[in-house]
Amino acid sequence: MTFRKQSIKMNLYDFRPNESDTEWVLPPWGYPLGIGVNPLFLAVDGKVRPIGTAFNLGGGINITVTAYHCVEEAIREDPVLYRRFLNGQTVKDGTLNRCSLYILRNYLAAERKIHCAFVPLEHVSGGPPNDVVFCASQFTEGYASLENKISFQLPHPDDAIHSVGYHDFKFPEGGISLDAIDSFDWENDYSHELRVVEGKIKTLFLQRYANGYLHGPCFSFSGTIRSAMSGGPIFDLNRGIVFGMNSASAFDANESLGSLFFPYVLNQVKFGVNLGNNPNFRFDSKQQIIQMLEYGSIVSDGSHGELVYQQTDQGTAVSMRVEKAYQARTFDDLAAMQSGIKPTAYEGPIFVRRQEKNED
């Protein structure tokens, strides 16, 4: 099977029972969003279980985004890789060796039959303690992929948003056998809920939400995301973009938190493909996110062109500036908001990333 690039129209409101509802579920199987927003699975000791949500950026290379706290258990299984992810707010990357991560794609084929693809994630790149990681998925011949257009802009308070993710997983006790995954009956022996949460942007936090709880630029929004929706996309449907990722519930029970993307443009993601049937004969490449944006391998709304770069003693600083009209609801973190302390600077970089030498 081959797929050509084509547009898919989706209206998330088609499945909202009442106009007043701010949460509703989408069809769990065969809905077009299931091609590019996927359940995330962890495989340990030959058993697979769902742990969260992930989404695809597409555009030419299949790059998957998810939450660091979802994949941390897999990273912990490799002590060397885990140490690399612990030290400082720097770009970290590595190949998963001891545990495996997978995404489950599904789509409705021409014969009205659900097709599933259980796709391995091979490489992970992030900047802990921040929560966003970029992963390269294994190339899978004959399966479609949905292109989500990414934005690096800061959202505006009171903008409408739609958070999407998977929830309420049901699967065999002890997990799904990885050896039997090709014959596993996904529609009868497993289930999930694909949920939408509608809300509005409340507050921007430029440095972190709170010490020890979601570091990096983030924002709060009205509505409560459920467990396992972490790692899912946050959409601005009016502009057709994904501008944030589900990260956590806020301390306010009626609010949730989303992470922003702009600090990660200097991250390098490794990806590749096996040539022929020989697993040892492989072509690999490593590129920065900003390079993929310039080449069109990742599609954005053009906002990456608004990023400002400065060379510092620590490396390259990446910044976005807060529009003056929204500064009243912008703070360094929750403690600053509660104390009424304005951000330390509006004119300079609001977040610094350090570009390291590659660690091979």
C-alpha positions in Angstrom: 0.0 0.0 0.0 1.1 3.5 -0.7 -0.3 6.8 0.4 -0.1 10.2 -1.3 -0.3 13.5 0.5 -3.9 14.7 0.9 -6.0 16.9 3.1 -8.3 15.4 5.8 -11.1 17.4 7.2 -12.1 16.8 10.8 -14.6 18.7 12.9 -14.1 17.8 16.6 -17.5 19.3 17.4 -19.3 16.6 15.4 -19.1 14.3 18.4 -19.9 16.8 21.1 -23.3 15.8 22.6 -24.3 19.3 23.8 -23.0 22.8 22.9 -22.4 23.5 26.6 -20.1 20.4 27.0 -16.4 21.2 27.5 -15.3 17.6 27.4 -16.4 14.8 25.0 -15.0 11.7 23.4 -14.2 10.9 19.8 -14.5 7.6 18.0 -11.8 5.3 19.4 -11.0 3.6 16.1 -10.9 4.7 12.5 -11.2 8.4 13.3 -8.6 10.4 11.2 -7.0 11.9 14.3 -5.9 8.3 15.2 -3.3 8.4 12.4 -1.4 11.3 14.0 -2.4 11.3 17.7 -1.5 7.9 19.2 -1.5 5.9 22.5 2.0 5.6 23.8 3.2 2.2 25.1 6.1 1.0 27.2 7.6 -2.5 26.7 9.4 -4.0 29.7 10.5 -7.7 30.0 8.4 -8.7 27.0 5.2 -7.1 28.2 3.6 -4.0 26.7 1.3 -1.5 28.5 -0.1 1.9 27.6 1.4 4.9 29.5 0.3 8.1 27.8 -0.3 9.9 24.5 2.0 11.0 21.7 1.5 12.9 18.4 3.2 13.1 15.1 4.6 16.2 13.4 5.1 14.6 9.9 6.0 16.7 6.9 8.6 14.3 5.5 10.2 12.7 8.5 8.0 11.0 11.2 8.9 12.9 14.4 6.8 12.0 17.4 6.3 14.3 20.4 5.4 13.1 23.9 6.0 14.0 27.6 9.3 13.2 29.3 7.6 12.1 32.4 5.8 9.4 30.3 9.0 8.0 28.9 11.2 8.5 32.0 10.6 4.9 33.2 12.2 3.6 29.9 15.1 6.0 30.2 15.7 5.0 33.9 16.3 1.4 32.7 19.5 2.6 31.0 21.7 4.2 33.7 24.1 5.9 31.3 21.2 7.5 29.3 19.4 8.4 32.4 22.4 10.3 33.8 22.6 12.3 30.6 19.0 13.3 31.1 19.5 14.4 34.7 22.2 17.1 34.6 21.0 20.6 34.0 18.7 22.2 31.5 20.6 21.1 28.5 19.8 19.3 25.3 20.0 15.5 25.9 19.5 12.7 23.5 20.1 9.0 23.2 19.0 5.7 21.8 16.7 3.4 23.9 18.3 0.0 24.4 16.9 -1.8 27.4 13.2 -0.8 27.2 11.1 -0.1 24.1 8.5 2.6 23.4 5.8 2.2 20.8 2.9 4.2 19.4 -0.3 2.6 18.1 -1.6 4.1 14.8 -5.0 3.2 13.4 -6.9 4.2 10.4 -10.0 3.2 8.4 -9.0 1.5 5.2 -11.0 1.7 1.9 -12.7 -1.6 2.7 -14.0 -0.1 6.0 -11.7 -2.2 8.0 -9.6 -0.8 10.9 -5.9 -1.2 10.2 -3.4 -0.9 13.2 0.3 -0.3 13.2 2.4 -0.9 16.3 5.4 1.4 15.6 8.6 1.4 17.6 10.2 4.7 18.7 14.0 4.5 18.3 15.5 7.7 19.6 14.6 10.3 22.2 15.7 13.9 22.5 14.7 16.3 25.2 15.8 18.9 27.7 14.9 17.7 31.2 13.7 18.9 33.7 11.4 20.3 31.0 8.7 17.9 29.8 8.8 17.8 26.0 10.7 15.1 24.2 11.0 14.5 20.4 11.3 10.9 19.2 12.1 9.3 15.9 9.7 6.5 15.0 10.8 3.5 13.0 10.0 3.8 9.3 6.9 1.7 8.5 6.2 1.0 4.9 2.6 1.3 3.8 1.0 3.2 6.7 -0.3 6.7 6.6 0.8 9.5 8.9 -1.0 12.7 9.9 0.9 16.0 9.6 0.3 18.3 12.6 1.4 21.9 12.0 3.5 23.1 14.9 3.6 26.7 16.3 6.3 28.2 18.4 4.4 31.3 19.3 3.3 32.2 22.9 -0.5 31.7 23.2 -2.6 34.6 24.2 -4.6 34.6 27.4 -8.3 33.8 26.8 -7.6 32.1 23.5 -9.7 29.0 23.0 -7.8 25.7 23.0 -8.6 22.0 22.5 -6.5 19.4 24.4 -6.6 15.9 23.0 -5.4 12.6 24.5 -6.1 9.0 25.3 -7.6 7.8 28.6 -9.3 4.9 30.3 -7.2 2.1 28.9 -8.3 -1.5 29.2 -5.9 -4.3 28.4 -5.0 -7.8 29.6 -3.7 -8.0 33.2 0.0 -8.0 33.3 0.3 -6.4 29.8 0.2 -7.5 26.2 2.8 -10.0 25.1 5.3 -8.3 22.7 5.9 -11.6 21.0 2.2 -11.9 20.1 1.7 -8.3 19.1 1.2 -9.1 15.4 -1.7 -11.4 16.1 -3.2 -9.3 19.0 -6.9 -8.5 18.6 -6.8 -4.7 19.3 -10.6 -4.1 18.8 -11.7 -6.9 21.2 -9.0 -7.4 23.8 -8.0 -3.8 24.3 -9.8 -0.5 24.4 -9.1 3.2 25.0 -11.0 6.5 25.1 -10.0 9.4 22.8 -11.0 12.5 24.7 -11.2 16.3 23.9 -11.0 19.0 26.6 -12.0 22.4 25.6 -10.7 25.4 27.5 -9.2 28.8 27.5 -5.6 30.0 28.1 -5.3 31.4 31.6 -1.7 32.4 32.5 1.8 32.2 30.9 4.7 31.0 33.0 8.0 31.9 31.5 10.5 29.8 33.5 8.5 27.0 35.2 5.1 26.3 36.9 6.6 25.6 40.3 9.9 24.3 41.7 10.0 20.5 41.3 6.8 20.6 39.2 6.9 21.2 35.5 10.0 23.3 34.5 10.3 25.2 31.3 8.0 27.7 29.6 4.4 26.6 30.1 0.8 27.9 30.4 -2.3 27.1 32.4 -5.7 26.5 30.8 -9.2 25.9 32.0 -10.3 22.3 32.0 -9.0 19.1 33.6 -6.9 16.6 31.6 -7.3 13.0 32.6 -4.5 10.5 33.4 -2.6 9.3 30.3 -3.6 12.4 28.3 -0.1 13.6 29.1 1.9 14.0 25.9 -1.1 14.8 23.7 -1.4 17.9 21.6 -3.1 21.1 22.4 -4.7 22.7 19.3 -5.8 26.1 18.3 -8.5 25.0 15.9 -9.0 28.5 14.5 -5.5 28.6 13.2 -5.1 24.9 12.5 -2.0 24.5 14.6 -0.7 22.6 17.6 1.1 25.0 20.0 1.4 23.0 23.2 1.6 19.6 24.8 -0.4 18.2 27.7 1.8 18.0 30.7 0.0 17.9 34.1 -2.9 19.1 36.2 -2.4 22.5 37.8 -2.6 22.9 41.6 -6.0 24.5 40.9 -8.2 21.5 40.4 -10.1 23.2 37.5 -7.0 24.0 35.5 -4.3 22.0 33.6 -0.8 22.8 32.2 0.6 22.7 28.8 4.3 22.9 27.7 5.6 25.2 24.9 7.8 24.2 22.1 10.2 27.1 21.3 13.0 26.1 23.7 13.6 22.9 21.8 14.5 24.1 18.3 18.2 23.4 19.0 17.5 19.8 19.9 19.0 17.2 17.6 16.9 14.2 16.7 18.5 11.0 15.3 16.5 9.0 12.7 17.3 6.4 10.1 16.2 3.4 8.1 17.5 -0.1 7.6 18.7 -0.7 4.1 17.4 -4.0 2.7 16.8 -6.9 5.1 20.1 -6.6 6.9 19.5 -4.9 10.3 23.2 -4.1 10.5 23.1 -2.1 7.2 21.5 1.1 8.2 21.5 4.8 7.2 21.2 7.2 10.1 21.1 11.0 10.3 20.9 13.6 13.0 19.4 17.0 12.5 18.3 19.9 14.7 14.6 20.7 14.9 15.3 24.1 13.4 17.0 22.5 10.4 14.0 20.2 9.9 11.8 23.3 9.9 13.9 25.0 7.3 14.0 21.9 5.1 10.2 21.4 5.5 10.7 18.0 7.2 8.6 19.4 10.0 5.8 21.8 9.1 5.2 25.0 11.1 3.0 28.1 10.8 6.2 30.1 10.1 6.6 31.2 13.7 10.0 29.6 14.0 11.2 32.6 11.9 10.3 34.9 14.8 12.6 33.2 17.2 15.6 35.3 18.4 19.0 33.7 18.9 21.9 35.1 20.9 25.3 33.7 21.6 26.2 33.6 25.3 29.0 32.1 27.3 26.8 29.1 27.9 25.9 28.5 24.2 23.0 29.7 22.1 20.1 31.5 23.8 16.6 31.1 22.2 14.0 33.7 23.1 10.4 34.7 22.3 9.0 38.1 23.5 5.8 38.6 25.3 3.4 41.0 23.6 2.8 44.0 25.8 -1.0 43.5 25.8 -0.6 40.1 27.6 2.1 41.0 30.1 -0.4 41.4 33.0 -1.0 37.7 32.9 2.6 36.6 32.4 4.8 35.5 35.3 8.1 33.7 35.9 6.2 31.0 37.9 3.3 30.3 40.2 5.0 31.7 43.3 5.7 35.0 41.4 2.0 35.1 40.3 0.8 34.6 43.9 3.1 37.3 45.1 2.3 39.7 42.3 5.9 39.8 41.1 6.3 40.5 37.4 8.8 38.6 35.2 12.5 39.4 35.6 12.8 40.7 32.0 10.6 41.2 29.0 13.1 42.5 26.5 15.8 39.8 26.8 15.7 36.1 26.4 13.0 34.6 28.5 14.5 31.1 28.3 18.0 29.9 27.7 19.0 26.6 26.1 22.6 25.5 25.9 23.8 23.8 22.8 26.2 21.0 23.8 28.8 19.0 21.9 27.3 15.7 20.7 27.8 12.8 23.1 28.2 9.7 21.1 
